[in-house]
Amino acid sequence: MFLRSVPVSVQPAFKSFITYYADDVFGGRDAELEALDAILCDPYPYTRLVAPTGRGKSALLVRWVARLLQRGDWRVIFVPISIRFKTAGETLVLRMLAHSLADLYNDLNQFQQYDHSSLETLRGLIGEYLSRSLPDGVNCLLVIDGLDKTVSWEVGTLFIIPPESRIKVVASARQRTDRGYDEWREYLGWHSHRCRCFPLDMLNRPALGNLLRAQGKPLATLVTDQEFITQFERVSEGDPLTCNFGSLGISVMYC
């Protein structure tokens, strides 16, 4: 389902990205998944998810998009920008996005006639597609993951949609010392009255318990051990990346 509108040339890298995060142990984010579902019904067209490195932005978005694709009531365009999986180049990202939008509007035959090596052409096509009215009965979610991972290029004001559009845009980025929630919003050209911020906090104690349960035995059995949970919370400080490394070490000890 993820590969539905992805250009064939990009599919291997795209699939590697999705598989990496889909296969990773995931848990403790039920509240965040429900909050993401809720933004589909609110009036804000733009959502920015900004959090420090290791907070689990990509994993959360992959799981959320997978849920939406299974539901089938939203068309979802997912564009991962990743240096690790070699999807961070400007031409590749723009072509992936333009191709997906052309598919959304059943315009692939015409799209194939354009010069896909021209960045100006691709940006123009993306802007034109985003300004169109969606087909009747169609709602579209555009998810851009990793705005901070671009290599030698800037996204800028690429994702601007008209007020009456039924497209919603969710974009994630790493929180930096020079660019937080407001700075990323300004960078994208999004007006504050049309944009919401989505915080991604550390995992609390109940969430840590859910994370352990998601990993099955023997870690799931430790959920009822209050002394262990206290220490796990203290050492990890609720950081998802630290939790996963810690869980791996505990699992090895129990095997």
Phi, psi and chi 1 to 4 in degrees:
 res  aa     phi    psi   chi1   chi2   chi3   chi4
   1 MET       -  -35.8  -70.2 -172.6  -68.4      -
   2 PHE   -62.5  -33.8  -87.5   97.5      -      -
   3 LEU   -87.1    3.2  -61.9  175.5      -      -
   4 ARG   -50.0  -48.9  168.5  177.8  173.3  170.8
   5 SER  -114.7   17.9   62.1      -      -      -
   6 VAL   -88.6  133.1  177.8      -      -      -
   7 PRO   -55.1  143.9  -22.2   31.6      -      -
   8 VAL   -57.3  -38.5  173.5      -      -      -
   9 SER   -65.9  -22.4   60.9      -      -      -
  10 VAL   -97.1  -14.7 -177.1      -      -      -
  11 GLN   -57.5  -41.0  -72.6 -173.4    7.7      -
  12 PRO   -59.0  -47.1  -27.1   37.3      -      -
  13 ALA   -66.8  -41.2      -      -      -      -
  14 PHE   -62.0  -45.4 -169.8   95.8      -      -
  15 LYS   -64.2  -37.9 -173.9  175.4 -178.8  179.6
  16 SER   -62.5  -40.9  -64.9      -      -      -
  17 PHE   -62.0  -50.3  177.2   93.8      -      -
  18 ILE   -63.3  -43.8  -62.8  -60.2      -      -
  19 THR   -62.5  -40.5  -59.6      -      -      -
  20 TYR   -58.6  -47.5  177.6   83.1      -      -
  21 TYR   -82.4  -28.6  -73.4  103.8      -      -
  22 ALA   -73.4  -31.5      -      -      -      -
  23 ASP   -83.7  -17.0  -73.5  -10.1      -      -
  24 ASP   -69.4  147.5 -161.7   14.5      -      -
  25 VAL   -63.6  132.3  174.0      -      -      -
  26 PHE  -135.9  135.3 -178.8   82.3      -      -
  27 GLY  -176.3  167.0      -      -      -      -
  28 GLY    83.2    6.7      -      -      -      -
  29 ARG  -119.1   27.7  -68.9  -62.0 -168.4 -171.6
  30 ASP   -59.4  -42.4  -67.4  -15.0      -      -
  31 ALA   -63.8  -38.7      -      -      -      -
  32 GLU   -69.6  -37.3  -73.8   78.3    5.1      -
  33 LEU   -64.1  -40.4  -72.9  169.9      -      -
  34 GLU   -67.1  -37.5  -68.3  179.9    3.8      -
  35 ALA   -66.7  -36.3      -      -      -      -
  36 LEU   -66.9  -40.1  -75.6  170.4      -      -
  37 ASP   -57.9  -38.2  -76.8  -16.2      -      -
  38 ALA   -66.5  -28.1      -      -      -      -
  39 ILE   -69.3  -18.2   72.7  172.2      -      -
  40 LEU   -68.5  -17.8  -60.3  175.8      -      -
  41 CYS  -108.5   -7.0  -57.3      -      -      -
  42 ASP   -86.8  169.8   72.7   23.1      -      -
  43 PRO   -81.2   -5.7   28.8  -35.2      -      -
  44 TYR   -84.4  125.8  -60.7  102.0      -      -
  45 PRO   -78.1  -22.8   27.1  -33.6      -      -
  46 TYR  -116.3  139.2  -56.0  120.9      -      -
  47 THR  -133.9  129.0  -62.3      -      -      -
  48 ARG  -112.6  125.1   62.0 -160.2 -169.7  -80.1
  49 LEU  -107.2  105.1 -167.1  166.2      -      -
  50 VAL  -120.8  125.2  179.5      -      -      -
  51 ALA  -156.5  159.3      -      -      -      -
  52 PRO   -64.2  165.6  -20.9   33.1      -      -
  53 THR   -58.1  139.6  -59.7      -      -      -
  54 GLY    85.1    3.0      -      -      -      -
  55 ARG   -79.8  -13.5 -165.8   62.4   62.2   86.6
  56 GLY    98.0   29.4      -      -      -      -
  57 LYS   -62.9  -50.7  -61.3 -178.4  -69.2  -64.8
  58 SER   -65.0  -44.4  -64.2      -      -      -
  59 ALA   -60.6  -41.8      -      -      -      -
  60 LEU   -64.0  -45.6  175.9   64.9      -      -
  61 LEU   -68.0  -38.2  -69.4  176.2      -      -
  62 VAL   -61.9  -44.7  166.2      -      -      -
  63 ARG   -65.8  -39.5  -61.1  -71.2  176.1  144.6
  64 TRP   -66.5  -46.8 -178.9   48.4      -      -
  65 VAL   -60.6  -40.0  168.6      -      -      -
  66 ALA   -59.5  -41.0      -      -      -      -
  67 ARG   -63.6  -43.3  -68.1 -165.6  -15.2  167.2
  68 LEU   -66.7  -38.8  -67.2  177.8      -      -
  69 LEU   -64.1  -35.6  -70.4  172.7      -      -
  70 GLN   -70.5  -34.8  -71.0  177.1  -20.0      -
  71 ARG   -66.7  -43.0  -84.6  173.9   31.3 -178.8
  72 GLY    82.2    6.1      -      -      -      -
  73 ASP   -94.1   -4.2   52.9  -16.5      -      -
  74 TRP  -129.1  138.8  -80.7   73.6      -      -
  75 ARG   -80.1  128.5  -74.9  -71.3  -61.5  -88.7
  76 VAL  -119.5  127.7 -176.8      -      -      -
  77 ILE  -110.7  118.5  -64.3  173.8      -      -
  78 PHE  -115.6  122.4 -176.6   64.0      -      -
  79 VAL  -122.5  102.0  179.9      -      -      -
  80 PRO   -88.7  125.3   29.7  -28.7      -      -
  81 ILE  -101.4  111.4  -57.1  174.3      -      -
  82 SER  -143.0  126.4  170.5      -      -      -
  83 ILE   -71.3  -42.5  -63.1  172.4      -      -
  84 ARG   -58.4  -41.1  174.4 -171.7  -64.4  178.5
  85 PHE  -101.2   15.3  -65.6   98.5      -      -
  86 LYS    58.6   41.5  -61.7  180.0  174.1   59.0
  87 THR  -122.6   35.4   61.8      -      -      -
  88 ALA  -108.0   -6.0      -      -      -      -
  89 GLY   -72.3  148.4      -      -      -      -
  90 GLU   -63.5  -48.2 -176.8  173.8    9.8      -
  91 THR   -61.2  -43.1  -59.9      -      -      -
  92 LEU   -63.9  -47.0 -174.4  148.0      -      -
  93 VAL   -63.9  -46.8  170.5      -      -      -
  94 LEU   -65.1  -39.3  -64.3 -177.5      -      -
  95 ARG   -67.5  -41.0 -177.8  165.1  179.3  -98.2
  96 MET   -61.0  -43.9 -178.3  165.7   31.1      -
  97 LEU   -68.9  -45.4  177.5   55.8      -      -
  98 ALA   -63.5  -41.0      -      -      -      -
  99 HIS   -62.2  -43.7 -176.0  -79.5      -      -
 100 SER   -65.2  -39.7  -63.3      -      -      -
 101 LEU   -68.8  -37.4  -72.3  168.3      -      -
 102 ALA   -62.4  -39.6      -      -      -      -
 103 ASP   -65.0  -39.1  179.3   62.0      -      -
 104 LEU   -57.8  -39.1  173.7   68.0      -      -
 105 TYR   -98.2   15.8  -71.4   99.7      -      -
 106 ASN    53.3   43.4  -61.1  -48.3      -      -
 107 ASP  -119.8   20.8 -163.7   36.8      -      -
 108 LEU   -64.3  -37.2  -78.6  176.8      -      -
 109 ASN   -60.0  -44.5  -72.1  -25.0      -      -
 110 GLN   -69.4  -38.4 -179.9   63.6   38.8      -
 111 PHE   -59.1  -37.2  174.4   73.8      -      -
 112 GLN   -64.8  -16.7  -60.2  -57.0  -26.8      -
 113 GLN   -81.8  -13.1  -52.2  -56.0  -47.0      -
 114 TYR   -85.5  163.8  -62.9  113.0      -      -
 115 ASP   -81.9  104.6 -179.9    6.4      -      -
 116 HIS   -79.2   -6.8  -62.2  163.3      -      -
 117 SER   -90.7   -8.9   65.0      -      -      -
 118 SER   -90.7  115.4  168.4      -      -      -
 119 LEU   -64.5  -37.7  -61.2  177.6      -      -
 120 GLU   -63.3  -41.5 -177.6  179.1   -3.8      -
 121 THR   -65.0  -44.6  -63.6      -      -      -
 122 LEU   -64.0  -43.2  -69.9  172.7      -      -
 123 ARG   -64.1  -39.5  -77.2 -176.7  173.7  -92.0
 124 GLY   -63.8  -41.1      -      -      -      -
 125 LEU   -64.0  -43.4  -76.0  170.2      -      -
 126 ILE   -60.9  -46.3  -68.9  167.0      -      -
 127 GLY   -61.9  -39.1      -      -      -      -
 128 GLU   -68.2  -43.2 -163.4  -85.7  -33.6      -
 129 TYR   -63.2  -43.1  -77.2  132.5      -      -
 130 LEU   -67.2  -21.0  -70.0  176.7      -      -
 131 SER   -86.9  -10.3   67.1      -      -      -
 132 ARG   -75.6  158.5  -71.7 -171.3 -171.8 -178.0
 133 SER   -81.9  138.1  -62.3      -      -      -
 134 LEU   -71.0  152.9  -75.0  171.0      -      -
 135 PRO   -57.6  153.0  -22.6   32.6      -      -
 136 ASP   -55.1  134.7  -69.2  -17.9      -      -
 137 GLY    80.1    4.1      -      -      -      -
 138 VAL  -109.0  131.9  174.1      -      -      -
 139 ASN  -118.6  140.7  -66.6  -59.0      -      -
 140 CYS  -125.8  137.0  178.6      -      -      -
 141 LEU  -114.2  124.3  171.9   68.2      -      -
 142 LEU  -107.7  117.2  172.6   58.1      -      -
 143 VAL  -113.7  120.3  179.1      -      -      -
 144 ILE  -113.4  116.4  -48.0  -63.7      -      -
 145 ASP  -109.0  124.8 -179.3   44.0      -      -
 146 GLY    93.4   46.9      -      -      -      -
 147 LEU   -57.4  -28.8  -68.9  173.5      -      -
 148 ASP   -81.4   -3.7   57.3  -68.1      -      -
 149 LYS   -95.9    3.3  -57.9  -64.6  177.1   56.2
 150 THR   -62.2  144.6   57.1      -      -      -
 151 VAL  -110.5  110.0  176.7      -      -      -
 152 SER    62.5   29.6  -57.2      -      -      -
 153 TRP  -157.4  165.1   65.6  -76.5      -      -
 154 GLU  -123.3  136.8  -63.6  -72.9  -19.0      -
 155 VAL   -69.0  -48.0  171.8      -      -      -
 156 GLY    61.8 -140.2      -      -      -      -
 157 THR   -92.5   41.9   57.7      -      -      -
 158 LEU   -71.5  -33.4 -176.6   61.6      -      -
 159 PHE  -103.7   67.3  -51.9  113.9      -      -
 160 ILE  -110.1  127.5  -59.2  -64.3      -      -
 161 ILE  -123.3  150.1   55.9  177.5      -      -
 162 PRO   -68.9  156.9   22.5  -31.9      -      -
 163 PRO   -58.3  -33.0  -24.5   34.0      -      -
 164 GLU   -87.6    1.1   69.0  -82.4    4.4      -
 165 SER   -68.1  150.2  175.9      -      -      -
 166 ARG  -100.4   22.0  -63.2 -162.0  -50.7  -81.1
 167 ILE   -96.6  135.2  -63.8  176.5      -      -
 168 LYS  -114.7  143.1  -78.9 -174.9  173.3  -75.5
 169 VAL  -119.7  128.0 -175.6      -      -      -
 170 VAL  -120.4  125.4  174.4      -      -      -
 171 ALA  -128.6  134.9      -      -      -      -
 172 SER  -112.4  150.3   77.8      -      -      -
 173 ALA  -156.8  156.6      -      -      -      -
 174 ARG   -77.1  135.2  175.1  174.4   57.7   93.2
 175 GLN   -73.1  127.9 -174.6  173.2  -10.9      -
 176 ARG  -122.0  165.7  -53.2 -172.4  -37.6 -155.7
 177 THR   -64.6  -29.5   54.9      -      -      -
 178 ASP  -101.2    0.5   64.1  -28.5      -      -
 179 ARG  -153.0  102.5 -167.7  170.8  -73.0  175.2
 180 GLY  -106.1 -153.5      -      -      -      -
 181 TYR   -55.9  -51.3  -80.7  108.6      -      -
 182 ASP   -68.6  -39.4  -69.9  -24.7      -      -
 183 GLU   -66.4  -39.1  -70.7   78.0   12.3      -
 184 TRP   -66.8  -37.5  -84.6  113.5      -      -
 185 ARG   -62.9  -45.1  178.9 -174.2   58.3   74.8
 186 GLU   -65.3  -38.8  -67.0  171.3    0.5      -
 187 TYR   -59.8  -38.4  167.4   80.3      -      -
 188 LEU   -82.0  -10.4  -68.3  166.0      -      -
 189 GLY    76.8   24.5      -      -      -      -
 190 TRP   -93.2  130.2  -67.0   -8.8      -      -
 191 HIS   -73.8  142.9  -66.8  -63.6      -      -
 192 SER   -61.2  -32.9   57.7      -      -      -
 193 HIS   -76.1   -8.1   67.9  -80.8      -      -
 194 ARG  -113.3    7.3  -58.1 -174.1   67.3 -152.8
 195 CYS  -130.8  140.8 -178.7      -      -      -
 196 ARG  -120.0  149.4   75.3 -164.3  -55.4  -82.7
 197 CYS   -98.5  147.5   62.9      -      -      -
 198 PHE  -122.0  103.8 -170.3   94.5      -      -
 199 PRO   -74.6  144.6   28.1  -33.7      -      -
 200 LEU  -125.4   93.9 -167.4   57.1      -      -
 201 ASP   -81.8  174.0  -62.4  -35.0      -      -
 202 MET   -65.6  159.7  -65.1  -69.6 -163.8      -
 203 LEU   -73.7  127.8  -62.1  172.8      -      -
 204 ASN   -84.0 -177.2   56.9   24.9      -      -
 205 ARG   -61.6  -47.5 -179.1  172.4  -71.2 -149.8
 206 PRO   -59.1  -37.8  -25.5   35.9      -      -
 207 ALA   -66.9  -37.1      -      -      -      -
 208 LEU   -62.9  -39.0  -70.5  173.8      -      -
 209 GLY   -62.6  -41.8      -      -      -      -
 210 ASN   -65.4  -35.4  -70.2  -26.1      -      -
 211 LEU   -64.0  -41.7  177.4   63.0      -      -
 212 LEU   -66.6  -41.2  -68.9  172.5      -      -
 213 ARG   -61.0  -36.9  -69.9 -171.9 -173.2   92.9
 214 ALA   -65.5  -18.6      -      -      -      -
 215 GLN   -93.2    0.1  -59.4 -173.1   62.0      -
 216 GLY    69.1 -172.5      -      -      -      -
 217 LYS   -71.8  149.6  -66.9 -178.0  179.2  179.5
 218 PRO   -86.7   -7.6   34.3  -37.5      -      -
 219 LEU   -65.0  -33.9  -61.8 -176.2      -      -
 220 ALA   -61.4  -28.6      -      -      -      -
 221 THR   -71.9  -15.7   61.6      -      -      -
 222 LEU   -82.4   -7.4  -63.9  173.1      -      -
 223 VAL   -60.4  -33.4  173.8      -      -      -
 224 THR   -85.7   -4.0   57.6      -      -      -
 225 ASP   -88.6   96.5 -173.9  -25.9      -      -
 226 GLN   -63.4  -35.1  -65.3  -56.8  -49.6      -
 227 GLU   -65.2  -42.5 -178.1  177.4   -8.0      -
 228 PHE   -64.4  -46.3  168.5   79.0      -      -
 229 ILE   -59.0  -39.7  -69.1  -67.2      -      -
 230 THR   -61.3  -44.9  -62.7      -      -      -
 231 GLN   -69.3  -39.1  -68.2  -57.5  -43.0      -
 232 PHE   -62.6  -41.3 -169.3   39.9      -      -
 233 GLU   -65.7  -41.1 -177.4 -180.0   28.2      -
 234 ARG   -66.7  -46.0  179.7 -176.2   64.0   80.6
 235 VAL   -71.7  -43.4  172.4      -      -      -
 236 SER   -80.8  -23.7   69.3      -      -      -
 237 GLU    56.3   23.4  -63.4 -178.1  -24.9      -
 238 GLY    75.9    9.8      -      -      -      -
 239 ASP   -78.0  121.2 -179.7   75.6      -      -
 240 PRO   -57.4  -41.2  -26.0   35.5      -      -
 241 LEU   -64.8  -44.5 -175.0   60.9      -      -
 242 THR   -64.4  -39.2  -55.7      -      -      -
 243 CYS   -60.4  -43.0  -72.1      -      -      -
 244 ASN   -68.3  -39.6  -83.1  -46.6      -      -
 245 PHE   -65.1  -42.3  -79.6  135.3      -      -
 246 GLY   -64.5  -41.5      -      -      -      -
 247 SER   -62.7  -38.2  -61.1      -      -      -
 248 LEU   -63.3  -42.7  177.5   61.5      -      -
 249 GLY   -64.8  -41.1      -      -      -      -
 250 ILE   -64.4  -41.2  -63.5  165.7      -      -
 251 SER   -60.9  -42.2 -178.7      -      -      -
 252 VAL   -62.1  -40.1  170.2      -      -      -
 253 MET   -62.3  -35.2  -69.0  172.5   57.2      -
 254 TYR   -85.0  -13.7  -86.0   76.3      -      -
 255 CYS   -87.3      -  -69.4      -      -      -
